[in-house]
Amino acid sequence: MPASANFVLVCTPYLTPADLEKERVHLSRLLATPEMKERFYQSIELVNRNHITTSRSVIKDELSRRPMRSFRFVINKN
């Protein structure tokens, strides 16, 4: 997928619940692709009190915790 690709999801009142579910499934599959995951990890950073990291393994570990530990924040770099 080119870096300049844009995604547009249009929901109108004319879509049936089955059509909405189909769109949701397609969007979920798209967001689960390895390229989208890579872009996600490139665009966020983890703030741990006074320390900021962009390490994918540290971020992945922290996101897998439920609930997240205190004073840990995932923020978008943009």
Residue, then its C-alpha position, 0 to 999 in steps of 0.5 A: m500500500p503506498a504511503s499516500a493512500n487515504f482511507v475513507l469510510v462512509c456510513t449513511p443511514y441507508l446502510t443495513p446492519a448487515d452492510l455495516e457489519k461487513e464494512r466493520v469486518h473489512l476495516s478490521r482486516l485492513l487495520a490488522t495487516p502487518e504494514m498497518k501495525e508497523r505504521f502504528y508502532q512508528s507513530i506512537e511513543l510510550v511516556n513513563r513518568n520522565h522517560i519517553t521510549t519508541s521501542r516497539s517491544v516495550i510499547k507492545d509489552e505495555l499495551s498487552r497489560r490490562p489495565m496499564r500501569s500507573f503513569r504510563f501513557v501512549i501518545n501519538k507523535n504527530 
